[in-house]
Amino acid sequence: MKGKREFSENEANKIRNLLKQKLLASKNEQIGIRNKIRDLKFYFSDFSDKKGYTVVDFNQLIKSGQIRIHGETTPSIKEANEIMKKPPVKTIIDSGFTDKNIEKLLFAAENFKQYIDLDSDTLDKTGFYCLILKENSKLPDRYQNILVIRKFKYLYIGKAEGQTLGKRLGQEIEHKSPGTFFRSIGAVLRYSPIKGHLKGHSNQNNYKFSTTDTDEIAKWLTSNVEISIVENNGSFEIEKEFIQKYCPLLNDTHNPMKLKELKDDKDKCRIIARG
């Protein structure tokens, strides 16, 4: 073993910050950052053969008990007195990410994870998410043939504003409550909604599938889709810019390359649900 298994909370936070910096750095800069991480006696190769790792992977090692975090040493009386003399500092909640940093993190290949592997700390925050097909996974030919020729292969870009990423993705991946992407992927996969269930309802658009079909769609998503999440507590206006730039296959709002095929399939679902 090259490194160590026990770190102070301060060391752990330094490692997390360096890993965030590494995601945004050039290849040459990454070498220097990697050396700083090793100076803290952390070697990911001590725990895994996987190439490349992120904050999520580091936190997972802690949760699994492979790494232990112990408290900081108690400050001396002199240090404690100096701390007490300092005026209280107003805490400002800020993710620390600029729009450009958010973009780099959101679309970084190493940031895409399976739904069950997403960082729980980030899931408890507001932010952005992006969905992509896992390697060797495919959509039905009608959509896969379009995706193949696209410059960018993203399926969907969304935001969790006013609710946590965890709650939002619970809608989109598990359909715990109505989710736009879930309805779209259900239509893409050729599932039909419950016939006539929207009849007489004021909302004639939010169709839903049977319990069995909902479970099947959710299983397909967890098996075939990877997700990138980035926290954000500032403006969410950049979601529109992301959609306009990357033209994700299943976004229709703000998308200059929105699909007529998707509109047609969702319209069919609405007709069935309206009875």
Backbone as CSV, one residue per row, in Angstrom:
resi,resn,N_x,N_y,N_z,CA_x,CA_y,CA_z,C_x,C_y,C_z
1,MET,0.846,-1.201,0.000,0.000,0.000,0.000,0.879,1.247,0.000
2,LYS,0.651,2.132,-0.969,1.489,3.324,-1.102,1.109,4.423,-0.121
3,GLY,-0.183,4.590,0.122,-0.666,5.687,0.953,-1.145,5.220,2.312
4,LYS,-2.124,5.943,2.845,-2.664,5.603,4.156,-4.185,5.505,4.084
5,ARG,-4.759,4.948,5.139,-6.208,4.734,5.186,-6.920,5.695,6.133
6,GLU,-6.175,6.434,6.919,-6.784,7.357,7.879,-6.382,8.789,7.554
7,PHE,-7.377,9.674,7.524,-7.150,11.076,7.207,-7.917,11.947,8.190
8,SER,-7.381,13.131,8.458,-8.135,14.090,9.263,-9.234,14.700,8.395
9,GLU,-10.218,15.327,9.027,-11.287,15.983,8.270,-10.706,17.064,7.382
10,ASN,-9.687,17.763,7.874,-9.033,18.804,7.086,-8.367,18.229,5.844
11,GLU,-7.674,17.092,6.010,-7.023,16.440,4.866,-8.065,15.961,3.857
12,ALA,-9.157,15.397,4.373,-10.217,14.901,3.484,-10.806,16.032,2.655
13,ASN,-11.027,17.186,3.270,-11.573,18.338,2.535,-10.585,18.854,1.502
14,LYS,-9.298,18.801,1.833,-8.275,19.215,0.857,-8.299,18.294,-0.354
15,ILE,-8.428,16.991,-0.088,-8.483,16.024,-1.190,-9.714,16.270,-2.051
16,ARG,-10.868,16.518,-1.420,-12.093,16.796,-2.178,-11.922,18.031,-3.058
17,ASN,-11.356,19.089,-2.516,-11.162,20.319,-3.288,-10.212,20.093,-4.459
18,LEU,-9.153,19.320,-4.234,-8.198,19.031,-5.309,-8.860,18.201,-6.407
19,LEU,-9.726,17.269,-6.015,-10.422,16.448,-7.014,-11.368,17.294,-7.861
20,LYS,-12.026,18.267,-7.241,-12.891,19.181,-7.996,-12.061,20.002,-8.984
21,GLN,-10.883,20.456,-8.524,-10.004,21.227,-9.402,-9.517,20.376,-10.574
22,LYS,-9.253,19.096,-10.307,-8.727,18.205,-11.347,-9.718,18.038,-12.492
23,LEU,-11.015,18.004,-12.158,-12.038,17.855,-13.196,-12.027,19.014,-14.180
24,LEU,-11.634,20.191,-13.704,-11.673,21.399,-14.523,-10.331,21.727,-15.159
25,ALA,-9.297,20.964,-14.822,-7.937,21.301,-15.230,-7.563,20.655,-16.565
26,SER,-6.532,21.218,-17.194,-5.972,20.616,-18.404,-5.154,19.393,-18.012
27,LYS,-4.722,18.590,-18.989,-3.962,17.378,-18.679,-2.666,17.700,-17.938
28,ASN,-1.972,18.765,-18.365,-0.730,19.143,-17.699,-0.991,19.598,-16.266
29,GLU,-2.064,20.350,-16.062,-2.413,20.814,-14.720,-2.831,19.652,-13.824
30,GLN,-3.463,18.652,-14.422,-3.909,17.497,-13.641,-2.747,16.749,-13.005
31,ILE,-1.599,16.740,-13.674,-0.418,16.053,-13.128,0.011,16.700,-11.817
32,GLY,0.051,18.050,-11.802,0.422,18.767,-10.591,-0.577,18.553,-9.472
33,ILE,-1.870,18.539,-9.829,-2.913,18.336,-8.818,-2.830,16.916,-8.262
34,ARG,-2.568,15.958,-9.141,-2.441,14.563,-8.696,-1.281,14.416,-7.708
35,ASN,-0.191,15.130,-7.961,0.955,15.076,-7.047,0.605,15.675,-5.681
36,LYS,-0.215,16.724,-5.692,-0.639,17.330,-4.418,-1.494,16.347,-3.612
37,ILE,-2.335,15.591,-4.320,-3.160,14.582,-3.652,-2.277,13.495,-3.050
38,ARG,-1.242,13.102,-3.805,-0.327,12.074,-3.301,0.507,12.592,-2.133
39,ASP,0.782,13.889,-2.111,1.496,14.478,-0.970,0.700,14.314,0.319
40,LEU,-0.637,14.208,0.166,-1.509,13.985,1.319,-1.636,12.495,1.652
41,LYS,-0.855,11.680,0.926,-0.792,10.225,1.151,-2.068,9.499,0.743
42,PHE,-2.769,10.045,-0.269,-3.927,9.341,-0.794,-3.622,8.822,-2.190
43,TYR,-3.743,7.505,-2.364,-3.556,6.852,-3.655,-4.808,6.023,-3.941
44,PHE,-5.566,6.427,-4.937,-6.797,5.691,-5.255,-6.485,4.267,-5.686
45,SER,-5.285,4.059,-6.261,-4.889,2.721,-6.710,-4.739,1.738,-5.557
46,ASP,-4.658,2.246,-4.319,-4.637,1.351,-3.155,-5.980,0.656,-2.958
47,PHE,-7.027,1.213,-3.559,-8.380,0.712,-3.302,-9.082,0.196,-4.554
48,SER,-8.614,0.594,-5.736,-9.324,0.223,-6.966,-8.390,0.243,-8.162
49,ASP,-8.700,-0.593,-9.164,-7.957,-0.596,-10.427,-8.573,0.360,-11.447
50,LYS,-9.685,0.982,-11.063,-10.390,1.894,-11.961,-9.510,3.074,-12.358
51,LYS,-9.542,3.446,-13.623,-8.794,4.609,-14.094,-9.642,5.863,-13.933
52,GLY,-9.093,6.844,-13.239,-9.824,8.078,-13.023,-10.791,7.950,-11.861
53,TYR,-10.893,8.973,-11.055,-11.800,8.956,-9.917,-12.203,10.374,-9.566
54,THR,-13.307,10.494,-8.865,-13.872,11.796,-8.538,-14.162,11.885,-7.042
55,VAL,-14.747,13.015,-6.634,-15.159,13.198,-5.238,-16.141,12.106,-4.826
56,VAL,-17.022,11.718,-5.750,-17.999,10.667,-5.461,-17.292,9.375,-5.057
57,ASP,-16.236,9.017,-5.806,-15.496,7.792,-5.503,-14.786,7.900,-4.152
58,PHE,-14.215,9.076,-3.863,-13.539,9.281,-2.583,-14.528,9.156,-1.429
59,ASN,-15.693,9.792,-1.562,-16.710,9.710,-0.518,-17.216,8.288,-0.335
60,GLN,-17.277,7.529,-1.429,-17.731,6.146,-1.347,-16.766,5.286,-0.542
61,LEU,-15.464,5.574,-0.677,-14.471,4.846,0.114,-14.668,5.105,1.607
62,ILE,-15.067,6.340,1.923,-15.325,6.692,3.323,-16.568,5.964,3.826
63,LYS,-17.634,5.991,3.010,-18.889,5.349,3.411,-18.730,3.844,3.585
64,SER,-17.881,3.227,2.758,-17.685,1.780,2.830,-16.745,1.373,3.952
65,GLY,-16.101,2.355,4.588,-15.201,2.059,5.691,-13.768,1.764,5.276
66,GLN,-13.492,1.826,3.964,-12.126,1.578,3.505,-11.191,2.726,3.882
67,ILE,-11.776,3.913,4.045,-11.035,5.071,4.529,-11.710,5.563,5.801
68,ARG,-10.907,5.939,6.779,-11.442,6.430,8.043,-11.070,7.888,8.228
69,ILE,-12.038,8.700,8.624,-11.800,10.110,8.874,-11.847,10.348,10.383
70,HIS,-10.777,10.921,10.916,-10.761,11.221,12.339,-10.754,12.730,12.536
71,GLY,-11.153,13.196,13.709,-11.289,14.627,13.983,-9.970,15.343,14.017
72,GLU,-10.048,16.646,13.899,-8.857,17.480,13.993,-8.317,17.450,15.427
73,THR,-7.027,17.677,15.589,-6.446,17.751,16.922,-6.994,18.962,17.651
74,THR,-7.131,18.873,18.965,-7.681,19.951,19.763,-6.744,21.144,19.748
75,PRO,-7.205,22.381,19.491,-6.328,23.539,19.461,-5.798,23.845,20.852
76,SER,-4.639,24.485,20.876,-4.064,24.878,22.154,-4.909,25.969,22.790
77,ILE,-4.661,26.231,24.090,-5.417,27.267,24.788,-5.206,28.611,24.109
78,LYS,-3.947,28.871,23.695,-3.644,30.136,23.027,-4.433,30.258,21.730
79,GLU,-4.456,29.163,20.930,-5.197,29.174,19.654,-6.687,29.354,19.894
80,ALA,-7.205,28.697,20.926,-8.628,28.816,21.238,-8.994,30.236,21.622
81,ASN,-8.126,30.879,22.417,-8.376,32.262,22.821,-8.361,33.204,21.623
82,GLU,-7.443,32.955,20.688,-7.365,33.786,19.487,-8.628,33.641,18.647
83,ILE,-9.138,32.408,18.571,-10.368,32.160,17.802,-11.543,32.893,18.427
84,MET,-11.604,32.864,19.770,-12.702,33.517,20.485,-12.694,35.023,20.289
85,LYS,-11.500,35.598,20.078,-11.389,37.047,19.922,-11.920,37.513,18.573
86,LYS,-11.911,36.600,17.591,-12.312,36.987,16.239,-13.818,37.196,16.179
87,PRO,-14.275,38.245,15.451,-15.718,38.470,15.321,-16.359,37.357,14.513
88,PRO,-17.625,37.046,14.788,-18.298,35.982,14.036,-18.370,36.325,12.556
89,VAL,-18.185,35.322,11.735,-18.210,35.506,10.281,-19.563,35.089,9.748
90,LYS,-20.178,35.948,8.963,-21.470,35.636,8.361,-21.282,34.568,7.295
91,THR,-22.045,33.497,7.406,-21.932,32.408,6.448,-22.724,32.721,5.193
92,ILE,-22.058,32.608,4.065,-22.712,32.840,2.781,-22.756,31.523,2.033
93,ILE,-23.945,31.086,1.709,-24.080,29.824,0.979,-23.759,30.072,-0.486
94,ASP,-22.749,29.378,-0.967,-22.316,29.566,-2.348,-21.639,28.297,-2.818
95,SER,-22.063,27.758,-3.918,-21.473,26.536,-4.437,-20.043,26.759,-4.887
96,GLY,-19.650,28.005,-5.142,-18.288,28.302,-5.551,-18.017,28.032,-7.020
97,PHE,-19.040,27.699,-7.787,-18.865,27.387,-9.190,-19.352,28.534,-10.065
98,THR,-18.558,28.883,-11.056,-19.024,29.824,-12.066,-19.825,29.040,-13.093
99,ASP,-20.520,29.772,-13.983,-21.284,29.100,-15.033,-20.390,28.186,-15.867
100,LYS,-19.157,28.662,-16.147,-18.232,27.877,-16.968,-17.796,26.627,-16.234
101,ASN,-17.550,26.754,-14.928,-17.161,25.584,-14.138,-18.290,24.566,-14.082
102,ILE,-19.517,25.051,-13.923,-20.674,24.153,-13.887,-20.768,23.385,-15.195
103,GLU,-20.565,24.071,-16.289,-20.635,23.416,-17.597,-19.568,22.326,-17.727
104,LYS,-18.339,22.633,-17.321,-17.264,21.645,-17.422,-17.545,20.428,-16.560
105,LEU,-18.036,20.657,-15.349,-18.326,19.545,-14.451,-19.511,18.718,-14.935
106,LEU,-20.556,19.394,-15.390,-21.771,18.697,-15.792,-21.532,17.760,-16.970
107,PHE,-20.649,18.159,-17.892,-20.439,17.369,-19.103,-19.111,16.606,-19.114
108,ALA,-18.409,16.601,-17.979,-17.171,15.823,-17.872,-17.499,14.332,-17.883
109,ALA,-16.832,13.578,-18.758,-17.150,12.152,-18.915,-17.055,11.391,-17.601
110,GLU,-16.061,11.742,-16.760,-15.863,10.999,-15.516,-16.911,11.327,-14.454
111,ASN,-17.753,12.325,-14.715,-18.765,12.713,-13.729,-20.076,11.953,-13.913
112,PHE,-20.197,11.166,-14.986,-21.424,10.411,-15.234,-21.397,9.101,-14.447
113,LYS,-22.465,8.874,-13.666,-22.551,7.706,-12.790,-23.910,7.022,-12.965
114,GLN,-23.976,5.772,-12.520,-25.278,5.123,-12.422,-26.101,5.816,-11.344
115,TYR,-27.390,5.724,-11.471,-28.311,6.401,-10.544,-27.997,6.068,-9.087
116,ILE,-27.728,4.807,-8.800,-27.506,4.376,-7.416,-26.143,4.839,-6.874
117,ASP,-25.251,5.277,-7.757,-23.908,5.670,-7.333,-23.730,7.180,-7.210
118,LEU,-24.790,7.956,-7.434,-24.666,9.408,-7.363,-24.367,9.865,-5.942
119,ASP,-23.595,10.925,-5.831,-23.158,11.431,-4.531,-24.348,11.936,-3.721
120,SER,-24.532,11.377,-2.521,-25.692,11.720,-1.700,-25.656,13.177,-1.238
121,ASP,-24.452,13.708,-1.010,-24.344,15.107,-0.587,-24.867,16.043,-1.673
122,THR,-24.488,15.761,-2.920,-24.942,16.596,-4.037,-26.431,16.408,-4.285
123,LEU,-26.937,15.197,-4.095,-28.360,14.926,-4.290,-29.231,15.714,-3.313
124,ASP,-28.663,16.109,-2.191,-29.404,16.888,-1.196,-29.433,18.377,-1.519
125,LYS,-28.831,18.765,-2.646,-28.751,20.176,-3.021,-29.524,20.435,-4.311
126,THR,-29.761,21.695,-4.609,-30.329,22.068,-5.901,-29.214,22.051,-6.948
127,GLY,-29.576,21.954,-8.212,-28.536,21.930,-9.238,-29.026,21.474,-10.590
128,PHE,-28.075,21.057,-11.419,-28.352,20.612,-12.783,-28.053,19.121,-12.925
129,TYR,-28.720,18.493,-13.889,-28.428,17.091,-14.182,-28.439,16.860,-15.690
130,CYS,-27.674,15.868,-16.108,-27.599,15.509,-17.522,-27.612,13.993,-17.628
131,LEU,-28.379,13.463,-18.588,-28.506,12.022,-18.772,-27.898,11.616,-20.108
132,ILE,-27.237,10.461,-20.093,-26.594,9.935,-21.289,-26.761,8.421,-21.300
133,LEU,-26.767,7.816,-22.468,-26.833,6.356,-22.548,-25.518,5.744,-22.086
134,LYS,-25.607,4.624,-21.360,-24.409,3.892,-20.996,-23.791,3.282,-22.257
135,GLU,-22.515,2.982,-22.173,-21.837,2.344,-23.292,-22.519,1.019,-23.609
136,ASN,-22.758,0.770,-24.891,-23.404,-0.446,-25.408,-24.916,-0.482,-25.186
137,SER,-25.493,0.565,-24.595,-26.951,0.646,-24.480,-27.512,1.366,-25.703
138,LYS,-28.753,1.039,-26.053,-29.357,1.625,-27.252,-30.825,1.952,-27.032
139,LEU,-31.270,2.975,-27.755,-32.685,3.307,-27.836,-33.299,2.522,-28.996
140,PRO,-34.612,2.485,-29.113,-35.214,1.918,-30.327,-34.635,2.595,-31.567
141,ASP,-34.541,1.847,-32.662,-33.851,2.310,-33.865,-34.300,3.694,-34.327
142,ARG,-35.584,3.972,-34.197,-36.125,5.250,-34.668,-35.392,6.434,-34.048
143,TYR,-34.967,6.266,-32.790,-34.251,7.326,-32.084,-32.735,7.095,-32.086
144,GLN,-32.326,5.847,-32.005,-30.901,5.542,-31.976,-30.207,6.010,-33.254
145,ASN,-30.879,5.852,-34.392,-30.287,6.270,-35.660,-30.059,7.779,-35.711
146,ILE,-30.903,8.532,-35.022,-30.729,9.983,-34.951,-29.600,10.325,-33.988
147,LEU,-29.572,9.638,-32.842,-28.547,9.909,-31.828,-27.148,9.650,-32.369
148,VAL,-27.004,8.608,-33.150,-25.688,8.217,-33.674,-25.045,9.332,-34.488
149,ILE,-25.859,10.071,-35.246,-25.288,11.103,-36.125,-25.202,12.470,-35.447
150,ARG,-25.672,12.563,-34.206,-25.595,13.826,-33.471,-24.162,14.063,-33.006
151,LYS,-23.744,15.323,-32.986,-22.418,15.682,-32.479,-22.312,15.369,-31.002
152,PHE,-23.333,15.738,-30.245,-23.373,15.465,-28.809,-24.403,14.368,-28.542
153,LYS,-24.078,13.450,-27.646,-24.896,12.253,-27.433,-25.755,12.321,-26.166
154,TYR,-26.015,13.513,-25.665,-26.783,13.633,-24.423,-28.267,13.372,-24.679
155,LEU,-28.906,12.711,-23.711,-30.331,12.421,-23.830,-31.197,13.565,-23.318
156,TYR,-30.775,14.130,-22.168,-31.650,15.120,-21.535,-30.842,15.962,-20.551
157,ILE,-31.140,17.255,-20.527,-30.545,18.181,-19.566,-31.685,18.804,-18.767
158,GLY,-31.552,18.815,-17.452,-32.606,19.375,-16.617,-32.043,20.100,-15.409
159,LYS,-32.938,20.673,-14.631,-32.541,21.416,-13.439,-33.435,21.039,-12.269
160,ALA,-32.873,21.101,-11.088,-33.633,20.933,-9.849,-33.579,22.273,-9.142
161,GLU,-34.564,23.099,-9.409,-34.652,24.446,-8.839,-35.854,24.487,-7.902
162,GLY,-35.625,24.849,-6.656,-36.714,24.852,-5.690,-36.977,23.483,-5.087
163,GLN,-36.185,22.500,-5.473,-36.244,21.168,-4.887,-34.870,20.528,-5.055
164,THR,-34.598,19.475,-4.323,-33.277,18.854,-4.395,-33.132,18.021,-5.672
165,LEU,-31.893,17.779,-6.037,-31.619,16.904,-7.173,-32.161,15.505,-6.919
166,GLY,-32.076,15.060,-5.657,-32.589,13.734,-5.325,-34.073,13.609,-5.584
167,LYS,-34.822,14.623,-5.185,-36.272,14.597,-5.398,-36.602,14.683,-6.882
168,ARG,-35.887,15.546,-7.578,-36.144,15.708,-9.011,-35.850,14.426,-9.786
169,LEU,-34.722,13.803,-9.478,-34.368,12.576,-10.187,-35.268,11.416,-9.776
170,GLY,-35.842,11.504,-8.575,-36.845,10.517,-8.183,-38.052,10.569,-9.103
171,GLN,-38.362,11.762,-9.598,-39.449,11.924,-10.567,-39.038,11.399,-11.936
172,GLU,-37.832,11.756,-12.354,-37.393,11.467,-13.718,-36.967,10.014,-13.938
173,ILE,-36.438,9.395,-12.893,-35.934,8.021,-13.048,-36.912,6.985,-12.496
174,GLU,-37.602,7.308,-11.412,-38.499,6.345,-10.779,-39.976,6.734,-10.889
175,HIS,-40.253,7.925,-11.400,-41.616,8.426,-11.560,-42.377,8.417,-10.231
176,LYS,-41.682,8.864,-9.152,-42.345,8.971,-7.852,-43.449,10.018,-7.891
177,SER,-43.304,10.973,-8.799,-44.344,11.945,-9.135,-44.070,12.343,-10.580
178,PRO,-45.015,13.051,-11.247,-44.856,13.329,-12.671,-43.517,13.954,-13.038
179,GLY,-42.867,13.373,-14.041,-41.593,13.883,-14.526,-41.598,13.948,-16.045
180,THR,-41.161,15.066,-16.601,-41.185,15.274,-18.054,-40.349,14.234,-18.788
181,PHE,-39.125,14.028,-18.321,-38.246,13.074,-19.010,-38.818,11.660,-18.937
182,PHE,-39.368,11.288,-17.789,-39.909,9.931,-17.647,-41.030,9.690,-18.652
183,ARG,-41.907,10.676,-18.816,-42.986,10.524,-19.802,-42.407,10.393,-21.209
184,SER,-41.358,11.195,-21.488,-40.754,11.153,-22.828,-40.116,9.798,-23.107
185,ILE,-39.325,9.297,-22.156,-38.639,8.026,-22.407,-39.644,6.883,-22.475
186,GLY,-40.727,6.992,-21.732,-41.774,5.974,-21.831,-42.370,5.924,-23.232
187,ALA,-42.609,7.113,-23.803,-43.137,7.177,-25.175,-42.112,6.663,-26.175
188,VAL,-40.842,7.024,-25.966,-39.766,6.580,-26.859,-39.659,5.056,-26.868
189,LEU,-39.833,4.445,-25.695,-39.728,2.988,-25.570,-41.015,2.267,-25.975
190,ARG,-41.986,3.037,-26.468,-43.237,2.519,-27.012,-44.180,1.934,-25.952
191,TYR,-44.137,2.481,-24.753,-45.140,2.108,-23.754,-46.361,3.003,-23.931
192,SER,-47.534,2.445,-23.691,-48.773,3.216,-23.788,-49.256,3.580,-22.389
193,PRO,-49.749,4.807,-22.211,-50.264,5.201,-20.889,-51.595,4.517,-20.584
194,ILE,-52.065,4.706,-19.361,-53.348,4.146,-18.951,-54.462,4.805,-19.766
195,LYS,-55.234,4.027,-20.452,-56.255,4.561,-21.356,-57.322,5.327,-20.584
196,GLY,-57.561,6.564,-21.005,-58.645,7.385,-20.478,-58.436,7.972,-19.097
197,HIS,-57.242,7.821,-18.506,-57.090,8.265,-17.112,-57.061,9.788,-16.973
198,LEU,-56.852,10.523,-18.069,-56.874,11.989,-18.000,-58.257,12.564,-18.310
199,LYS,-59.198,11.721,-18.658,-60.534,12.193,-19.034,-61.184,12.941,-17.860
200,GLY,-61.583,14.171,-18.124,-62.212,14.996,-17.105,-61.249,15.749,-16.215
201,HIS,-59.947,15.527,-16.382,-58.943,16.237,-15.582,-58.623,17.584,-16.221
202,SER,-58.276,18.556,-15.393,-57.915,19.874,-15.923,-56.591,19.807,-16.684
203,ASN,-55.668,19.008,-16.199,-54.392,18.817,-16.893,-54.526,17.637,-17.847
204,GLN,-54.429,17.930,-19.119,-54.632,16.915,-20.148,-53.322,16.431,-20.766
205,ASN,-52.208,16.750,-20.113,-50.899,16.438,-20.699,-50.060,15.446,-19.900
206,ASN,-50.182,15.469,-18.575,-49.309,14.653,-17.730,-49.790,13.206,-17.637
207,TYR,-49.660,12.491,-18.740,-50.089,11.103,-18.762,-49.159,10.240,-17.898
208,LYS,-49.693,9.112,-17.445,-48.883,8.187,-16.661,-49.129,6.764,-17.141
209,PHE,-48.210,5.893,-16.753,-48.261,4.510,-17.197,-48.758,3.611,-16.061
210,SER,-49.129,2.410,-16.409,-49.556,1.456,-15.381,-48.393,1.199,-14.422
211,THR,-48.719,0.646,-13.254,-47.680,0.350,-12.267,-46.633,-0.598,-12.835
212,THR,-47.087,-1.603,-13.557,-46.157,-2.571,-14.157,-45.252,-1.902,-15.174
213,ASP,-45.837,-1.088,-16.073,-45.040,-0.410,-17.098,-44.102,0.622,-16.475
214,THR,-44.573,1.311,-15.444,-43.725,2.288,-14.755,-42.489,1.605,-14.179
215,ASP,-42.687,0.436,-13.578,-41.558,-0.322,-13.030,-40.594,-0.749,-14.130
216,GLU,-41.132,-1.151,-15.273,-40.290,-1.590,-16.382,-39.469,-0.426,-16.945
217,ILE,-40.106,0.730,-17.069,-39.386,1.913,-17.567,-38.281,2.313,-16.596
218,ALA,-38.598,2.300,-15.300,-37.606,2.655,-14.280,-36.431,1.677,-14.308
219,LYS,-36.698,0.394,-14.474,-35.627,-0.600,-14.550,-34.758,-0.365,-15.782
220,TRP,-35.398,-0.011,-16.889,-34.637,0.264,-18.108,-33.706,1.459,-17.885
221,LEU,-34.217,2.496,-17.239,-33.407,3.690,-16.993,-32.215,3.399,-16.086
222,THR,-32.452,2.684,-15.002,-31.346,2.403,-14.085,-30.295,1.491,-14.713
223,SER,-30.704,0.693,-15.696,-29.769,-0.230,-16.351,-29.061,0.377,-17.546
224,ASN,-29.658,1.398,-18.156,-29.140,1.886,-19.442,-28.707,3.348,-19.470
225,VAL,-28.913,4.052,-18.380,-28.623,5.488,-18.374,-27.629,5.838,-17.273
226,GLU,-26.740,6.767,-17.574,-25.848,7.335,-16.572,-26.158,8.816,-16.417
227,ILE,-25.890,9.347,-15.226,-26.306,10.711,-14.895,-25.138,11.498,-14.320
228,SER,-25.039,12.742,-14.717,-24.089,13.674,-14.118,-24.885,14.731,-13.360
229,ILE,-24.462,15.037,-12.146,-25.141,16.060,-11.355,-24.131,17.073,-10.834
230,VAL,-24.536,18.338,-10.805,-23.697,19.413,-10.290,-24.561,20.342,-9.455
231,GLU,-24.117,20.645,-8.268,-24.900,21.531,-7.407,-24.878,22.964,-7.924
232,ASN,-25.924,23.692,-7.660,-26.008,25.109,-8.024,-27.052,25.777,-7.152
233,ASN,-26.679,26.893,-6.538,-27.658,27.653,-5.770,-27.737,29.090,-6.249
234,GLY,-27.245,29.305,-7.473,-27.358,30.629,-8.077,-28.440,30.642,-9.135
235,SER,-28.182,31.355,-10.215,-29.153,31.443,-11.306,-29.227,30.129,-12.070
236,PHE,-30.437,29.786,-12.515,-30.632,28.575,-13.307,-30.883,28.894,-14.787
237,GLU,-30.654,30.147,-15.171,-30.902,30.564,-16.550,-30.004,29.836,-17.547
238,ILE,-28.828,29.360,-17.079,-27.889,28.723,-18.009,-28.400,27.375,-18.517
239,GLU,-29.446,26.819,-17.893,-30.004,25.572,-18.422,-30.418,25.770,-19.879
240,LYS,-31.054,26.903,-20.169,-31.490,27.203,-21.535,-30.304,27.226,-22.490
241,GLU,-29.186,27.828,-22.050,-27.983,27.895,-22.889,-27.413,26.509,-23.139
242,PHE,-27.412,25.652,-22.109,-26.917,24.288,-22.275,-27.739,23.536,-23.315
243,ILE,-29.061,23.659,-23.228,-29.941,22.947,-24.155,-29.736,23.449,-25.585
244,GLN,-29.605,24.766,-25.735,-29.401,25.347,-27.063,-28.059,24.932,-27.657
245,LYS,-27.060,24.762,-26.816,-25.714,24.418,-27.286,-25.567,22.929,-27.586
246,TYR,-26.086,22.072,-26.694,-25.838,20.635,-26.812,-26.994,19.854,-27.439
247,CYS,-28.143,20.484,-27.606,-29.297,19.878,-28.289,-29.569,18.437,-27.845
248,PRO,-29.784,18.213,-26.545,-30.039,16.844,-26.073,-31.263,16.240,-26.758
249,LEU,-31.171,14.970,-27.041,-32.139,14.295,-27.904,-33.583,14.439,-27.437
250,LEU,-33.826,14.381,-26.120,-35.198,14.329,-25.628,-35.654,15.596,-24.917
251,ASN,-34.919,16.679,-25.060,-35.428,17.990,-24.646,-36.179,18.597,-25.815
252,ASP,-37.341,19.173,-25.560,-38.029,19.869,-26.645,-38.068,21.378,-26.423
253,THR,-38.188,21.835,-25.179,-38.192,23.268,-24.910,-36.785,23.846,-25.077
254,HIS,-36.675,24.958,-25.798,-35.416,25.678,-26.050,-34.474,24.921,-26.992
255,ASN,-34.884,23.790,-27.514,-33.989,22.952,-28.303,-34.129,23.253,-29.797
256,PRO,-33.071,23.788,-30.437,-33.165,24.087,-31.874,-33.247,22.836,-32.747
257,MET,-32.961,21.652,-32.163,-33.025,20.402,-32.916,-34.056,19.442,-32.301
258,LYS,-35.140,20.015,-31.751,-36.151,19.156,-31.132,-36.757,18.221,-32.175
259,LEU,-37.135,17.046,-31.729,-37.560,15.993,-32.646,-39.062,15.986,-32.890
260,LYS,-39.434,15.927,-34.162,-40.842,15.744,-34.516,-41.297,14.345,-34.072
261,GLU,-40.365,13.382,-34.144,-40.689,12.017,-33.728,-41.139,11.973,-32.266
262,LEU,-40.450,12.728,-31.420,-40.798,12.746,-30.007,-42.152,13.413,-29.793
263,LYS,-42.384,14.512,-30.492,-43.677,15.195,-30.380,-44.809,14.262,-30.793
264,ASP,-44.619,13.562,-31.906,-45.654,12.654,-32.393,-45.942,11.538,-31.393
265,ASP,-44.885,10.956,-30.817,-45.073,9.847,-29.884,-45.736,10.314,-28.591
266,LYS,-45.375,11.510,-28.118,-46.007,12.034,-26.902,-47.467,12.419,-27.173
267,ASP,-47.738,12.940,-28.365,-49.117,13.273,-28.725,-49.994,12.021,-28.754
268,LYS,-49.445,10.911,-29.261,-50.184,9.650,-29.276,-50.525,9.209,-27.855
269,CYS,-49.549,9.360,-26.959,-49.773,8.986,-25.558,-50.868,9.832,-24.932
270,ARG,-50.881,11.127,-25.244,-51.899,12.025,-24.680,-53.299,11.659,-25.178
271,ILE,-53.391,11.321,-26.452,-54.682,10.935,-27.029,-55.229,9.693,-26.325
272,ILE,-54.338,8.702,-26.088,-54.761,7.490,-25.391,-55.201,7.798,-23.963
273,ALA,-54.428,8.644,-23.269,-54.724,8.961,-21.865,-55.982,9.795,-21.715
274,ARG,-56.317,10.576,-22.746,-57.517,11.384,-22.669,-58.778,10.583,-22.975
275,GLY,-58.564,9.388,-23.499,-59.702,8.498,-23.760,-60.567,8.948,-24.893
